[in-house]
Amino acid sequence: MKLLACIFALSLLLTEGRLLGTLTLGKSRCALLWSLALPLAAVSNVLLVFLCTVIGAKLSPLVLLGGHALVIATLLWLRSRRQISDDACPSIDLPPRPAVRQRRSYRICCTLLLTAIFSFSAIHALVLHSFSIDSFTNWTMRSRVSFEDRAIAFDRTEARGVAKPQYPILVHSLQIVVNQIGPWSDRAANAVTFLFSWTSLFAAFLMLRKLRGTDAALMGMTLVAGIPLMSIHLAQGYGDVHLTTYLMLSFLSLALFEQTGEVRWATLSGLCVLGALWTKSEGLYFGYLPWVAFGTLIAWRRGRMRPWRSLLAVPLFAFLPFLVFLQLKGYGLTPHDSDFSLAWHPEGVSMFFAALWELGSLGVTWILAPIAALLLLRHHRHPAIHASAFPALLWPLAIIAMNAVIYLATPNVAFLLNGQSFARQMMPASALVILALVLMVGTWPGNAERSHTV
């Protein structure tokens, strides 16, 4: 019975997300829209849950599942009004790629590694019990308490196991909605975040494949999935993983916007950065602010500033009500009041670089990513570095710079010294560095009048 209930709730979410994708990118039967369905549905779901929270409606099956049915009906009506054409797939008008040697060994190695990571996460999500300490505090525990309360928990103490009640509620809302019929199930909560993570990665793979070819996309996704902590926490709901995947999708959508000039990709990018905002507070400065800067640069280069200006404020204004709600409840943006107390902490400098390169295995990313880029260059019949893709590094470099400020110029240096959170907050930067390198060395040569090779 519980399985059928979860399948029913998931079907509603997938249908809703598919319709949102259709309204954004155009009607299509391609795999991209289905892979984007759950990430997009998670955004509409959190807005619905927040609306219920504001008006005081109970998070009951009738309210949530009925609310999603109403949203689906509205989206169907909007689709019929727009008379969206039945294209084969959202068109990406890119020049043909040069011929490349197909290296079966690359694909076999990447496929085996991805299969191992996928199998590990599937077993831990669908078979074994929760294992992450944060699942028992920040994420799944808060979702369970909120499910039992029929309202999002904003506990002021940790008596019920709820820590950091000011966290945005996208992951919690998703776990709650699939548990609506019947008793709470950690396995159902872990299963939906497992699907959320992997469908997001698959959507990123499809977008990257459109831009730079199958081999480059497969290698890029293997490196991303193999980022330390990412490969572990793909198994269960973990906000930093979902923040990273949303930023990846937003980043790649902007890359498609840059290559095609089609505003629908910029719209999709805005929806994904909105998802990042609702996932973790870091989505504001790791996601929205770089998105504004990077997207404005692209829109200016493409001569699309007018439609871009109309999109700029949408994600922020769709998230601002939550910030106001937190203020009214007496909470700040972050769990620590001292986060904005700026003061230089030189004792963290050596640990900062050690955490990047020596401690744990984060440094593996910075070593493997350029090696993979060199392999891709050697793999091409016409080796080239695409100079037009260099600005793509600005976003991850901005995240690294912000992390340096967070951990070296605020009391958060304590979390760097004790190894508590630095590696998790470096995941978005690591993933975007990998994507930027793939864009720089992929097989598509770029538009003759806008880019060149060096």
NORNORJO-V176607 format. One record per residue. N is the residue number from 0. SS is DSSP state (A for helix, B for strand, O for the rest). OMEGA is omega in degrees with one decimal (NA if undefined). Layout:
N SS OMEGA
N SS OMEGA
This chain:
0 O -179.9
1 A 178.9
2 A -180.0
3 A 179.3
4 A 178.9
5 A 178.7
6 A 179.3
7 A 179.3
8 A 179.5
9 A 178.3
10 A 176.4
11 A -179.2
12 A -179.2
13 A 177.5
14 A 179.8
15 A 179.4
16 A 178.1
17 A 178.4
18 A 176.4
19 A 177.2
20 A 178.7
21 A 179.6
22 A -178.6
23 A -172.7
24 A -176.0
25 O -177.0
26 B -175.1
27 O 174.0
28 O -173.9
29 O -176.3
30 A -176.5
31 A -177.3
32 A 177.6
33 A 179.3
34 A 176.8
35 A -171.3
36 A -176.5
37 A 174.7
38 A 179.1
39 A 178.4
40 A 177.6
41 A 178.5
42 A 179.4
43 A 179.9
44 A -178.4
45 A 176.4
46 A 177.1
47 A 179.8
48 A 179.0
49 A 175.9
50 A 176.9
51 A 179.7
52 A -177.5
53 A -176.7
54 A 176.9
55 O 178.7
56 O 178.9
57 O 177.1
58 O -177.6
59 O 178.0
60 A -178.9
61 A -177.4
62 A -174.1
63 A -178.2
64 A 174.9
65 A 177.1
66 A 178.6
67 A 176.2
68 A 177.9
69 A 177.3
70 A 178.9
71 A 178.5
72 A 178.6
73 A 179.8
74 A 176.5
75 A 178.5
76 A 178.4
77 A 179.2
78 A 179.7
79 A 179.5
80 A -178.3
81 A 179.6
82 O -177.5
83 O -178.5
84 O -176.8
85 B 177.5
86 O 178.1
87 O -179.0
88 O 176.3
89 O -173.1
90 O 173.6
91 O -171.7
92 O 179.8
93 O 176.3
94 O 178.1
95 O 178.3
96 O 174.5
97 O 179.2
98 O 178.0
99 B 175.8
100 O 179.0
101 O -179.9
102 O -177.7
103 A -178.0
104 A 177.5
105 A -175.3
106 A 179.8
107 A -179.4
108 A -179.6
109 A -179.6
110 A 178.8
111 A 179.3
112 A 178.6
113 A 178.2
114 A 178.6
115 A 179.5
116 A 179.2
117 A -178.9
118 A 177.5
119 A -177.7
120 A 179.2
121 A -179.6
122 A -178.1
123 A 179.6
124 A -169.9
125 A -175.1
126 O -174.7
127 O 178.3
128 O 176.4
129 O -177.4
130 O -176.8
131 O 179.3
132 A 179.5
133 A 175.3
134 A -178.8
135 A 179.9
136 O -169.6
137 O -168.1
138 O -171.7
139 A 179.4
140 A 178.2
141 A 177.3
142 A -178.5
143 A 178.7
144 A 178.3
145 A 176.9
146 A -179.3
147 A 177.2
148 A -170.8
149 O 177.7
150 O 179.7
151 O -176.7
152 O 173.9
153 O -176.4
154 O 177.9
155 O 174.3
156 O 178.8
157 O -177.1
158 O -179.9
159 O 177.8
160 O -178.5
161 O 177.5
162 O 175.8
163 O -177.3
164 O 178.9
165 O 177.7
166 O 171.0
167 O -160.8
168 O -176.9
169 A -178.8
170 A 179.8
171 A -178.8
172 A -179.7
173 A 179.3
174 A -179.8
175 A -171.8
176 A 179.6
177 O 178.7
178 O -169.1
179 O -177.3
180 O -179.6
181 O -179.3
182 O 178.2
183 O 177.4
184 O 174.5
185 A -178.4
186 A 176.8
187 A 178.6
188 A 179.6
189 A -178.7
190 A -177.2
191 A 177.3
192 A 172.8
193 A 177.9
194 A 178.4
195 A -178.7
196 A -172.3
197 A 175.1
198 A 175.7
199 A 178.7
200 A 179.2
201 A 176.1
202 A 177.5
203 A 177.7
204 A -179.1
205 A 179.4
206 A 179.4
207 A 177.2
208 A 176.2
209 A -175.6
210 A -168.7
211 A 175.5
212 O -173.3
213 A -175.6
214 A 179.5
215 A -179.1
216 A -179.3
217 A 178.2
218 A 179.1
219 A -179.5
220 A 176.1
221 A 178.1
222 A -179.9
223 A -179.4
224 A -179.2
225 O 176.1
226 O 177.7
227 O -174.3
228 O 177.3
229 A -178.3
230 A 178.8
231 A -171.1
232 A 168.3
233 O -176.9
234 O -172.0
235 O -176.2
236 O -178.9
237 O -169.5
238 A -178.1
239 A 177.1
240 A -177.7
241 A 172.6
242 A -179.3
243 A -177.9
244 A 176.3
245 A 179.3
246 A 176.0
247 A -179.4
248 A 177.8
249 A 179.4
250 A -178.4
251 A 175.5
252 A 175.9
253 A 176.8
254 A 177.2
255 A 174.7
256 A 179.9
257 A -176.4
258 A -174.9
259 A -175.1
260 O -178.0
261 O -173.5
262 A -178.9
263 A 177.2
264 A 175.0
265 A 177.5
266 A 176.8
267 A 178.4
268 A 178.2
269 A 177.3
270 A -179.5
271 A 177.6
272 A 172.6
273 A 175.2
274 A 177.8
275 A 178.4
276 A -177.9
277 A -178.8
278 A 178.6
279 O 180.0
280 O 177.1
281 A 177.7
282 A 179.7
283 A -176.2
284 A 172.8
285 A -174.0
286 A -170.1
287 A -175.9
288 A 175.2
289 A 178.4
290 A 178.1
291 A -177.1
292 A -177.2
293 A -179.8
294 A 178.1
295 A 176.8
296 A -179.5
297 A -178.9
298 A 178.2
299 A 179.4
300 A -178.7
301 A -177.0
302 O -177.8
303 O -175.8
304 A -177.0
305 A 177.8
306 A 179.7
307 A 179.6
308 A 179.5
309 A -179.9
310 A -167.9
311 A -171.8
312 O -173.0
313 A 179.6
314 A -178.2
315 A -179.1
316 A 175.2
317 A 179.4
318 A -178.0
319 A 179.3
320 A 178.2
321 A 178.0
322 A 176.9
323 A 178.7
324 A 177.8
325 A 178.9
326 A 179.0
327 A 177.5
328 O 178.3
329 O 179.1
330 O 173.7
331 O -179.2
332 O -177.8
333 O -178.7
334 O -173.9
335 O -178.5
336 A -175.7
337 A -175.2
338 A -177.1
339 A 175.5
340 O -173.6
341 O 175.1
342 O -176.7
343 O -179.3
344 O -176.1
345 A -179.2
346 A -179.0
347 A -173.0
348 A -178.5
349 A 178.5
350 A 178.9
351 A -178.9
352 A 176.4
353 A 179.5
354 A 178.0
355 A -168.1
356 A -167.9
357 O -173.4
358 O -178.4
359 O 179.8
360 O -179.9
361 O -179.3
362 A 177.6
363 A 179.9
364 A -176.7
365 A 177.4
366 A -175.1
367 A -176.4
368 A 178.0
369 A 176.2
370 A 178.0
371 A 178.2
372 A 178.6
373 A 177.3
374 A 178.3
375 A 176.9
376 A 179.6
377 A -178.9
378 A -175.4
379 B 175.0
380 O 178.6
381 O -176.5
382 O 179.6
383 O 169.6
384 O -175.1
385 B -175.6
386 A -177.7
387 A -178.1
388 A -178.8
389 A 178.8
390 A 178.9
391 A 178.3
392 A -176.0
393 A -178.3
394 A 179.6
395 A 177.7
396 A 176.7
397 A 178.4
398 A 178.0
399 A 179.5
400 A 179.1
401 A 175.9
402 A 177.2
403 A 177.5
404 A -177.7
405 A -172.0
406 A 179.7
407 A -176.9
408 O 175.3
409 O 177.9
410 O 176.3
411 O 174.8
412 A 178.8
413 A -179.1
414 A 171.9
415 A -176.9
416 A 179.8
417 O 175.3
418 O -171.8
419 O -170.2
420 O -173.6
421 A -177.1
422 A 179.2
423 A -176.6
424 A 174.6
425 O -179.6
426 A 178.5
427 A 179.3
428 A 180.0
429 A -178.3
430 A -177.5
431 A 173.4
432 A 179.2
433 A -180.0
434 A 179.6
435 A 178.4
436 A 177.7
437 A 177.8
438 A -178.0
439 A -174.7
440 A -179.8
441 O -170.5
442 O -177.4
443 O -170.2
444 O 179.3
445 O -179.7
446 O -173.7
447 O -175.9
448 O -176.5
449 O -178.8
450 O 179.4
451 O -179.9
452 B 178.5
453 O NA
